[in-house]
Structures are given as C-alpha cells and as structure tokens.
Amino acid sequence: MLVVSRRAGESIVIGDDITVSVLEVRGDVVRIGIDAPRSVAVHREELLAQLAQSNQDAASPTDDTVDSLLTAIRDRAQDS
C-alpha cells in the first residue's frame, strides 16, 4: 500500500489514466475526486461489502425455509 500526504488541490496519478485528487479537507472528512476511464470500476468499499452481504443472504435460505421445503417433499412422497 502506498501512503502519501496530500493537501487540497493536490493529486496522485495511478497508471497512465487514473487521477485521484484531494478536493477538500474539512475537519476529519476528506473529499476526493477520482478521474478514471469508464472501463475501470470505482466503488465505495462499504457499498461493496453491503452488496456482498445482501447477495449472500439472498442465496442462503433460512432454516425455516429449509424445514418447510423438507416437509413439502416428505408430504409429496407420502401422497405418491
């Protein structure tokens, strides 16, 4: 990890086509701007973590759902 100190108005360049600029520093909040080609995905880390958790929750059935499905399968097998 590269760690650099920058002031408002200063930038760093990543590769040939990504620029990260410090736009404003207000207290403990730093506003940054990222200039990158559309082919480069730029996301906030907390949103990616939330999306990953949401996807995992949607893909993982609850115990009640599994029990309900098992009961339905057993009932169908008994009816046959």
ABEGO torsion letter per residue (X at the ends): XBBBBBBBGBBBBBEAABBBBBABBBEABBBBBBBBBAABBBBBAAAAAAAAAAAAAAABBBAAAAAAAAAAAAAAAAAX
